[in-house]
Each structure stands twice: as structure tokens, then as C-alpha cells.
Amino acid sequence: MSNLLSQDIESLAEFLAHALELEVESAERYRELADNMRVHNNLEVSELFHKLAHYGDTHAAEVEQRAVGFELPYISPWDFKWSCPEAPESPCMEDAHYMMTKCQALELALHNEIRGRDFYAQVANRSSDPAVREAAAEMAAEEDTHVNMLRAWVAREACVAVSRPPDLDPPHMPE
Amino acid sequence: MNAPATTPALRAKDYKSDIKPIWCPGCGHFAVLAAATKALAHLGLPKEQVALISGIGCSSRLPAYIDSYGFHGVHGRALAVAAGLKTARPDLTVLIAGGDGDGFSIGGNHFLHACRRNMDMTYIVMDNEVYGMTKGQASPTTAPEWTHSKMTPHGTGMRRFQPAAMALAAGATWIARGFSGDPSELTRLLVEAIQHPGFSLLHVLSPCQTFRPEQKQWKEQVHPFADSNTGDPVAAAQRIHADDGMALGLIYANHLPVWQPRNQATSSIAALEEEFRV
């Protein structure tokens, strides 16, 4: 498991601010990918990303609900305490391709879900605040159920490692 | 850097327009869009106080995707349009977005004089070393040995244009290089660029997945600048000339007088009409 935390998170409000950003960013990115796939006529993957965005919205709403009564600190976009350049559960844009398959999209989602789970688990292991440890452990457990759901989904699709199908209309055009 | 005292009223997603980007999936420009919306949210800028100006090219589509004032202008003329706007409306935060071809080839002359003039504007150049919208020709920042275009089957044979060196020589007062693969740091740089009083150049390495798929390797090649002495132009010049083109961070920042026309009429319309009366 790679280290996903640059510094320890030491208060519940700070942790919830991180969790909210993680979930909102993830949902936004899936929505962006879904829209982009639609533009490029990859409707099957677009639909899948829309579903994942919807799940992300649900998780973000759950965190928001949990944060009721807390005054969450404002954290500048570059001051979040994850060690990766973006929120750990956000799919990396550069991993997308207009011809990506449903299986590749599911693998991408699984990879991100594992990172989300590992982030929460590391917070749970490292924070000195028992309330943070407890909340992070709960969220890590919840993320673990998402990881297992996605693994089952990948299995249902009988995904095998395949490269992208040949591009019958490649970008390099004769000049 | 000044952080807002309270949570910004608008979130980054509130600055996104309803128009869906048509960039290729995997394009680096998505990260620039995300950084721009996050920077605007961080600074708490009202949408009606921001104007995004662009020229032509994939990256120049950025203003359409941000919910603020925008102007998608003529190829290479974004800086000229922006200077006109800033002259007329100095109260606006003016951002200019474009690519390496639009900014350094077609708009090369405007680039030099925008640096020299030092108006309070921020120029974001998304550099992918290729003309993507016209299907992959060499741009001013393309390596001389790049042979993948039928227009340059033996490579361009020309040295690359050096944006940071040119900007420094021409008088830009804030110069930095960011990378779309590090959106958080890109956001931080963009906030700093917008806050800088004067002309700021944010040169962004933004891979083109379609015509330059080998740029996926940039992630492994980028590295921070070795030293951080950014206030001294001589040190900045040395840093730029020792650079392999993949160093990231602030290169130069200096506070010099900002040029802003006073917009005070020296003559009335009636007096001018009188002058031209035959």
C-alpha cells in the first residue's frame, strides 16, 4: 500500500473536510468523464461513468450529513494532506481514452476505490485523535464494501486483460 | 499567499459552464480547466468580475467551459484583445488561455509586447508541443527531431522556442511552469499568477494524448527547479538556461510598475469633431 498521507489529520472537522473533498472530487471527475465519453460516442462507458458519479454523489451526501453541526475548516486546494497530486479517489484524466472499454473503466474505478479505502485506513492508523481514528476506520470499512462490489462487478463482466480495440478512424489523417 | 478567511461562497464546479468539453479523453487541458475553476473559487472572484480571452486551438476553447465573461478570438490575437479589454475595464480580472502555436507562433509578437507592457493580466499557455486541432503538426516548441507529422517528415530541424527565456527577456514580471499532471500545484501557481500585480505567464506542460502519446512519460520526467531564488532576473536567466524544459515551479517574480492607460479623455468629442470639420 503506497503512502497516501503527507501529514496526519488531527481533528474530526479536518477529517470530514478531507472526506467531503475526496467524495465530491471523485463524483465530479466521473461526471466529467461520462460527459466526455458521450461527446466521443462511447455510450456504454459514458453510462457506466454516470452510474459511478451517482454513487459518488450519494457518498458525498453521506459525508455532508455526517458533518452537520461541525464547522469544517476551509482548506486551500493544494493544502489537502493527501500525498498524491489529486484526491485519492479521483480517476486520473490521463488514464481515460475515447475507445476505452467497460472493463477498462471498471478497472479504473476499482483502482480508485482501493486508493480511497487505503487513504481512510491510513488516517485511521495514524491520527492521534480517537474520534478521527474511529470515523476513518468506519469509512475505510465502507470503502472496502465498494471495493468488493466493484470486484464482483468486474467478475460478472468476465473482464480479461485486453488492449483497446483497433481504431478504424485513427487521428492521424493524410495531409 | 493570501487564503480566504472563510469558505468561498462558490465551489469550483459552480464556475463550470453547461458546455461540455470536446477535448479528447485523457487530454491535459482538463486539469487546467479544473485548476482554473478551483483558483477562481479559492479567490472568491465573482463570475462577472472575470473575463477569459483566447485565440484558436484546442486549449483556446477554455473560455467556453467557464461560466464567466469570455471571448474566443482570432488566432494569435488573444493578448491583443485582452489588453484592449483591460484598458477599457481595469476592474476585471483578465485571464488569457491558449496553446503553444497560438501564443508563440501566430501570436509571437503580441506575446513579446504583452510581457513588455506589464499590464495586470494572467496568460496561461497550455503547451503540448503540437498543433492538435489541425491534426498534429509541429509547433514552435516541438523538438527538432520530431518526425511524426507528414508536414515535417525529417523533423523541423529548428531549435525550440523558449517561452520562459523570451518572457524574461521581454520584461514579464512573473513566470512559472506548471504541469497538468499535478493539478493541485497548478492551482496554487495559478492563484499566485492572478494575485501578481502585472503580467504573469503560467507555462503549463499539458500532454496531447492523441497526437503526442509519448508525452505520457512527462509524469516521470518533470522535477522541481533546483533553487528558489526567484526575485533576481540574472539568477532566473541562469535557471532557465540550465533547464531541461521539464523543471516546474516559480521561475521569476518581481514587482515593477504595472502599465494601465488612465482612460482619461484629453479632448471632448465635440472638440475632435471640430478638428475634422471641413
Contacts between the chains, C-beta under 8 A, distances in Angstrom:
chain1	res1	chain2	res2	distance
A	24	B	11	7.9
A	24	B	13	8.0
A	28	B	13	5.8
A	32	B	21	7.7
A	32	B	30	6.8
A	33	B	25	6.8
A	35	B	20	4.3
A	35	B	21	7.6
A	36	B	20	7.1
A	36	B	21	6.4
A	36	B	23	7.3
A	36	B	25	5.0
A	36	B	30	8.0
A	37	B	25	6.6
A	38	B	20	7.5
A	39	B	20	5.9
A	39	B	21	7.5
A	39	B	22	5.2
A	40	B	24	7.4
A	40	B	25	6.5
A	72	B	7	7.4
A	74	B	3	7.3
A	74	B	4	6.3
A	74	B	6	6.5
A	74	B	7	4.5
A	74	B	8	7.3
A	76	B	3	5.4
A	76	B	42	6.1
A	76	B	188	7.5
A	77	B	12	7.9
A	77	B	38	4.6
A	77	B	39	7.9
A	77	B	42	6.2
A	77	B	184	5.7
A	77	B	187	4.5
A	77	B	188	7.3
A	78	B	184	4.3
A	78	B	185	6.1
A	78	B	187	5.9
A	78	B	188	4.0
A	80	B	184	7.3
A	85	B	181	6.6
A	85	B	182	4.3
A	85	B	183	5.9
A	85	B	184	5.5
A	85	B	185	7.0
A	86	B	183	5.6
A	86	B	184	6.7
A	93	B	25	7.5
A	93	B	26	6.2
A	93	B	27	7.3
A	93	B	28	7.7
A	93	B	30	4.6
A	93	B	31	6.2
A	94	B	26	5.0
A	94	B	28	7.3
A	94	B	181	6.9
A	94	B	207	6.9
A	94	B	209	6.7
A	94	B	216	6.5
A	94	B	219	7.8
A	95	B	26	7.2
A	96	B	25	3.8
A	96	B	26	4.9
A	97	B	25	5.7
A	97	B	26	5.6
A	97	B	209	7.1
A	98	B	24	6.1
A	98	B	25	4.9
A	98	B	26	8.0
A	100	B	25	7.3
A	171	B	135	6.8
A	171	B	136	7.2
A	171	B	210	4.7
A	171	B	211	6.4
A	172	B	135	7.0
A	172	B	136	6.3
A	172	B	148	7.9
A	172	B	211	7.4
A	173	B	135	5.3
A	174	B	150	7.3
A	175	B	135	7.7
A	175	B	149	8.0
A	175	B	150	4.8
A	175	B	151	6.4
